[in-house]
Structures are given as C-alpha cells and as structure tokens.
Amino acid sequence: MFIGNAYFRGTLTCAFLLALFFMIQPVYAAGSGSLKGHVFDNQTKDPLIGANIIVQNTSLGIAADVDGYFEIKFIPVGTWKVKVSCIGYVPIIRELTIVEDKTLEEEFRLTAQALTGEEVVVTAQARGQVQAINQQISSDKIVSIVSEAKIQELPDFNAAAAISRLPGVSTLQSSGEDNKVVIRGLAPQYNAVAIGGISLAATGSNQIGTTSQGGAYVTSGTTNDDRSVDLTMVTPYMIQSIEVYKTLTPDMDANALGGYVNMNLREAPSGVHGDFLWQSGYTEKTNNYGNYRALASLSDRFFDDRLGVYVLANGEKYDRNSDNMNASYAITNHAIGANGYETVDVQNIALNRHIETRKRYGGNVIFDYTLPSGFIKSVNMFSRLNSISQDYRTILNYDNKSIDFSYREQNSNTDLAVNSLELQNDFGFMLANLKVANSYSRNNSPSSPFYQLSQTTGGSVTKAPDNTIPDSLTHLVTYLGGGQTLLNALSLFNSDYKEVNQTYKGDFKIPFRVSPFSGYFKFGGEYRHIDNSIDQNTPYTNLGRGNGTVNNLMVTSVLQSFPQLRFDTSKNAFPGSNFTSTNSKLWNSFLGGRFGQLFWAPDAGVLNAIVHMIANNPAFSGNQNGGWQDGLYQTLTNDYDYVENYYATYLMAELDFGPALTIIGGARYEEDNMSYFTYNLDDKRNPLIQDYRDTTVHPKNHYLLPMVQAKYNLTDWSDIRYSYSQTLARPSYTQLSPHYSMDYTESNINAGNPNLKPAQSYNHDLMITFHSNDLGLLSLGGFYKTISNFSYSTSYALFDINPPGFFTRNSFIPTPKNGATVYTFINTPYDAFVKGVEADFQTRFWYLPAPFNGVVLNINYTHIYSKATYPYMDIRTIANPNYVPGQPRFITYLLDSTRTGRLINQPNDVVNASIGYDYKGFSGRVSFVFQGNSVSNVGNYPEQDGFTKNYYRVDASIRQMLPWAGLQLFLDIQNINDANNISTQQSIGGFTSENNYGLVANLGIRYTL
C-alpha cells in the first residue's frame, strides 16, 4: 500500500542500506560469536528488566528486555569478563569463552542487596521502583517509566492517573477523573499515545453547547477532534509498563511535540498464572457505596513454552458526580482602571449539578509464539466506557437580567480497540521487525435531549456592578418560582464519531563491529491510513403558540397526550411548574451554599416523553411554519469524512565508542496527504429552502527531521545525556477542515482553515543521572523547545480587503455582511518557547536496620516556563482622508495586533511525591500530587484570560497479604483532602470555573495465582 513519492524514497533508502551492509559485512562478521542470556532474581525468579550486561574492555553491551532476556552479537572470539548489574542487586562478573560462529547461552541469577545478616527481601514497592530505575538507566533516550509492579501499587483508577506520577507530566480531567496527559506543559493534542509502538486512534469527544436562535436557546453540537487520546478506557491492570519518552529517535512517530507515551501490555510468562480481583467503593459526593471493579486474567504457555496465551477481562461501575460553577465576563470600559486592567463585569454564572455513572468494560487477548530466532505476537485489546449523565443547570444571567434553567442528559459509549500482528526474526546479519495493526475508536451519543427554560419577568436578576467578583452578587438574585419559569426550547442531539487507523510498519536493524566501535544501522518505514468521520444532528423546536401553524398543532398534541400539563396562554408557553422534580436532593446546598441552592430542577421524564413524541411525528418535521427543525442546517452542519495517508521512512545509526560513549543519529522523513470532505451551509431559518455545498480539499505536507543524541557514562554510577530532535504537531481535523457555517443573520461564521501547517518544534534536552544501590536514582535535567507555526483559534471582522492570509467577505457564499465576524484558526508567525528543569529522586532505605529498611521514597519536581505570541485583530475606525460628498465619512479596517502569554494547559510547577512502607505482608503508601496554576484560556485582552489555581491532592493505598497464599486485601483512597479544581479570571480574581468531586475510596480483595 506504499504509493507515491514516499514509496520510491523509502525503496531507494532501503536499497542503499542493503548495499552498504553487504560491503561492510566481511569486516564485522569474521572471528566473532554471540552471547545469549537470561537475568532474574535469585529468590523470586522474577526477570530483572533493564539489567545491564557489559563485555568488559570492549564497546559491547546491552540491557535485558522486559522478560530479562538479552543477546550480544559479534563478540570477538576469546575469553572475556562479562559484568551483569542491576540497581538494587549485587553485581556479578563471570568469565566466559566465546567461540567463533557459536552462541553461548547463560543464566545470571542476581541477589538483592541487603545488610549483612539481614534477610534478603525485595518488597512490593521496592520491586516496582527497581524495575523503573533500571529501565530508565539502560535506555538510550531520556525517558520516564512506570513499571508493572509500581502500577499495581498505585491507587490510580486508569492509565492517565498512573502516568501523572512521572516527572513533567500533568493531567486534564473529565468529571474529576484523569483522562488526558500534558507533557512538559504541552497539551494532550501535542503528544502521541501508543500501545506496543502502534499509535492509537484519537478518541474525540462530543460536547453539547447552547446557542440563541430567535430568542430561544437551542442545542448546538461541537466536536473535539484534536487528535488526543482519552486514557480513561485503559485499566492499569492490563499494562506491563508505561514509557513516557521526552526525546525521540528517528524510528519513532515524530507527531509528538511534547512527548511519546507507549504502553506495553502484559504477556504470558512460563507456567500457569492468574489474577482475580474484586473491589467495591464509596463516593463521598453521592454518599453511595455502589462502585465496583471486577477483573480476571489467566495465562499459560504450551508446546514447550513456545506458545503463550494471555487473557484478561474487566468490568467496572463508579460514580463521577460533581458540582460545577462557571462564570463569564465582558469588558465594559476600555479605560485602564486603578488595578491596571480594563473594566469588566460578570455576564452570567452557571451552577451545574452533574450526575454521572460510568461503566467500563474491556479485555485483551495476547498470543505469542517463539520462533528459533524470533517470535510472532498478536495483541488484541478492546475497552468501552459507557457514561450516563444528567446536568441540571441554573444560569444567573446578569447581562439579560434573567434566570435561565437547562437540563441535558447523555448516554454515550466511547470505544477504543487495537489489533496488531508482529513478526520479529533475527537473521544473524539483520534483525527484522514487521507490524500490521488496526486501531479503532468510536464516540457515540445516539440520543441526548436538551431543554432550555427561563424566568424573565419581574427583573429577577439585577445588573452586576463593574469589577465585582461573582461571590458578591448573590443578593442581586430573586427567584419567583416555577410558575414564572417558561419552557423555551427542546432539542435532541446525537453524534457518532469514528476513527480507524490502519498501520503497516517495518524496522530493520543491522549490527556491526568495526574497531574501535560497535553499534548498528537501523532503517524502516511506516504507512498509516486514517479515516476520521462524524455524523451529528442538532434538531430543535420552540414549543409555544403563535410560532406558526405547525407549532400550534404541536402544542395541541402535547396537551392531548399529557392532559396533566397546563399551558399559559398569556405567555404562549408551558410554565416550568408542569415539569418540577419532586427530588429535593437536586437543588439542595450547592458548593457550600456560596450561591444558595439550585433554585429549580425539572422532571426529565415528562420532558423526554414530549420531545420524543414530537421528533417521531413526521407531521411536525421540516416545516417553515415552526415545527421540528431538522433540516439540512441541523443535520449536515457538523458532518465530515476526513482521510489521511501518512508515510514515513527513516535512517539512523548507533555508535558505541567503548563502554562510556554512545551516539545515536539519523533523520526521519514524514509525508501526510489528506482528503477532507464536508458540507458548507448557511442558516435560512426555513428547512424547506436550506441548501448545502459539499466541499473537498487536499492539503499535504512533508518534513525531513534530523535527530541526534549522546549518552556518556561519567562513572559506573553516573551518566550525562544530550538530545537534539525535531518534532511535529499536526492541527486538529476541525482546524484543517474546509467547513464553514453561517448563521441566519449572515453576521457570524465558524470556519476551518485547510492552509494550516503543522507546528514544528526544535528540541534540546540535557540530563545527568546518578545511580547506585545506596542512592537509588537521582536525575537532573533541563529542556528547551522552540516551536514555530503554532495554530490558534482567533476571530476578526470581515471586509472586502483583509490582511494577507486572512479571510475576506468574498471567501464565503453567500457573501456575509460587511464587518461580520469569522471564528477560525491561524498559524502564528511568531515562535513559541517552552523551557524547564526536571528533578527525580527514587530511593529505598534497604541499608537501614529493620524495620526501617522497608521505607520507599519517590519525589519529582518540574518547573516550566513558556511564552507564546497570540495574534488577534482589532477593528479600527478613522475619518476618511479622501472624503467627498457621497462617500463614507469613516473607514473601518482591521489592525493586526498581538499579545504574549503562556501556553494553554502549561502549569508552572509539577510535584509528585510518595512515601511508602513495606513490612512482611503489609504495604502502605501516601501520595501527593501538586499541579501549579496553568492557563485555561487566552483571550484578545488580558482581562479575558483564565487561569487554574494551584491544585494539590493527597491519595493513599494499603495492601495486606492474608494468611492464604496469593490472597491480598487492599484499600485505595483518592482525594483525601477534598481538593477542588478552580480557575479564575485575570484582573479581578473572580472564578471562571470551580469543580468539586470529593473523596473516593475502594476496598477490594485480590488473588494471584
């Protein structure tokens, strides 16, 4: 399936490398043999991942893989001393004789380091720490790792939470659950996420907003398709290790401007093994003890251990209820006040009681078959997150002097799946690895009703004074009761987002030894076909008499079907008292009563019955005289089908100059050819005359990305690493789309921009690491990124002539009004900068006398600074210098302006710390997470910026082995300190959002076979 120029470039590269190999083969192959081995714990027989194996007085060395195996090729014939070491264990040196053209196989059993006379024990937490340390030390990249043993000890509910414990990593949350990772201050869409080296399909998210149409608020669907991956679907119990690569080599996907997250799934070890877990939990927010998680896994190997089969299945149910407040602000006076900012006032405050039950189902089946010189492996993983939620909102509208109410419910499924087939074989002169994979995601919301009600009579909300924080405005609200609350609009949102990635990948590695150095050449290529589509509908109706013949028929039909309802003819609307819920818990104290209670909540059962009756009656559909508005503007506006064909090829080499210095360098070529199909519409307000224009564009881009890095072992217990790399971040599908939509006033246009370029980052990383049995691991590092062509959302007015690179009125059909506003995306011409320092310390106090030798400590700190230039357009009006009678007295034009600020989602400081204690069968850990304030949104003016406040959370986990072999009791507690997520406005410090989720605790039992 390799086609086009990328195919020929890749073919020529491979042919050149093979010719080069055959020319140099006689140099390195003569007079040498190989050493194969297995490194494991002498007591537990567990493999020692990342153990370091060195042939002393040569440049030859390697690290053990995840199963503890290794192979060193082209060792000169003769007798050599081989040193095997692993942090936490006593190193051994063995004298071995290498015979020409033969492979020597050896086992290395290491003994855990302990005080003389003390029992040799590697405890649960220590084992996880040792695994992670050794993998990081042995890596030729700058990487942070969470090992399998460490994952099992953390109180984290999903993969994103486990990753957030690493240096430089923070998270975003969905309903209080970590779901996406921010690496070194760069948002989730700038990071790649993979399973076993296969990039995952973006999961998307369907969001429901409200827009005003004809004086009523109705549902408008929006799609978040920013290429990021939601990790709430991945349970930690299926993961063998998580690697967060801060630097890349040419054999890795370069679409990872911030970092590359790779998760390896568990495989079948030798023998029969099983894992069975049950836990039930408590959610403080709902005072409910109904959460549960059930998990079972079983594995074995057959045919003399050649065939391995691993099967896992999990099912979970848990509450993610929360109370959320949001506030919006507007600039009322551009004069600079005493506080140094322009005057603002509060537009509205939204109080949202979010009720959500999540169910997660998943499993994986992994087969692997050992070949004489390689393996075949099939990885199959599926996970589904089912979310059932209700949102009861009270909106205090200080701008319109009203109280608005809305209700939304959603039953959505988010699926994530990976199927891959991998073949690896060692031909002696070359190691070949071939992969074919399919990655699939789907985010489906088949039916999400939404209702808008308002109370406008009697001046229920007084206009907010300037520069007053929201907390001081509660006395300006007067609620007049459900009888004065009127039903404005009903809608029935549905959306189906899908992405399918087909990947074909080949990597070829040719080892060599030419005195005085050894190493390997590596080359390969990748083809990925990505199909991303969405089908979204946003039909609605304004249910009231006087809105047209059909609307009058709908009102009559509703009254006939629901005779208990009352219609207020004086207001031409259904009063909210018809739909008042009898569940008083829905409007009790909200976030400590700062804004009192939620004033009112609807009975969703009646409203749902009404909207489904209307939507399913063809007589009410698509009529210009009111009725159920389900025309083309409501059914095609957000639909699209986007196809990308991604090609990559690379060439790299590793040179080992003795045991001290390793240099890796090369280049990666990437090409992306796209075909984006969508519809363009403008709202005619009449379904019978709406029209659409289908549009297809074919943007493309290609990049050659050089990369180099070096690792120098200063001593046996320290090394220094430097890396230079170039990485990319491709814009989201929506940003690149040729789609635009225009409202019925022809004054507001939402538009994509197919001419956007990928952001490109030039990265410098430096890290020094100290490691020993006594110290553990101490790493200190710094990074600096220069990023060009960042894409940003912006808005500006449209005229017949706009600056180059910007839309004009003539860019759209029909031509919008002069001065209409377009909301779109641009590449900034200004570079952005991200820099920071990282420190990581991991140690255990094995050298202290019992019982203090069971203490395990982990702490890491990252400080990040970023600076970006945000372009925006100012509208300016000046007197016409060439004025003559009959011509305009004034000229309106756009002025290109800029302002600087931090990158969105970038925290200033990130701290993760934990202290644990193991004693015999007991293991306990207290964890601390701190994420400093970050930018949540950037406006055209500083007064429009939003910032998250510092967030810190305390978690705890306790494990106790029971007297029966393999049986363990555990308790996990998250958010002990009841931390809230809070964002604030820049100038007066009022909140822009506050989310409260509360404490969650889970008690469980686990049996390991």
ABEGO torsion letter per residue (X at the ends): XBBEAAAAAAAAAAAAAAAAAAAAAAAAABGBBBBBBBBBBAAAGBBBBGBBBBBBGBABBBBBBAAGBBBBBGBBBEBBBBBBBBBGBBBBBBBBBBBBGBBBBBBBBBBBBBBBGBBBBBBAAAAAAAAAAAAAAABABBBBBBBAAAAAABABABAAAAAAABBGBBBBBBGGBBABBBBGGBBAAABBBBBGGBBBBBAEBBBBBBBBBGGBBBBBBBBBBAGBBBAAABBAAABABBBBBABBBAABBABBAABBBBBBBBBBBBEBBBBBBBBBBBBAAAGBBABBBBBBBBBBBBGGGABBBBBBBBBBBBBABBBBBBBBBBBABABBBAAGBBBBBBABBBBBBBBBBBBBBBEBBBBBBBBAAEBBBBBBBBBBBBBBBBBBBBBBBAAAGBBBBBBBBBBBBBBBBBBBBBBBBBAGABBBBBBBBBBBBBBBBABBBBBBBBBABGGABBBBBBGBBAAAAAAABBBAEAAABBBABBBBBBBBBBBBBBBBBBBBBBBBBBOABBEBBBBEBBBBBBBBBBBBBBBBBBBBBGAEAAAAAAAAAAAAABAABBBBAAAGBBBAAAABBABAAAABBBGGGAAEBBABBBBAAAAAAAAAAAAABAAABGBABEEBBABAAAAAAABBBBBBBBBBBBBBBBBBBEAABBBBBEBBBBBBBBBBBBBBBBBAGBAAABBBBBBBBBBBBBBBBBBBBBBBBABAABBBBBBBBBBBBBBBAAAABABBBBBAAGABBBBBBAABBBBBBBBBBBBBBBBBAAAEBBBBBBBBBBBBGBBBBBBBBBBABBBBGBBBAAABOBBBBBGBBBBBBBBBABBBBBBBBBBBBBBBBAABBOAAAABBBBBBBBBBBBBBBBBBBBBBBBBBAABBBGBBABBBBBBBBBBBBBBBGBBABBBBBBBBBBBEABBBBBBBBBBBBBBABBBABAAABBBBBBBBBBBBBBBBBBABBGBBBBBBBBGAAGBBBBBBBAAAGBBABBBBAEBBBBBBBBBBX
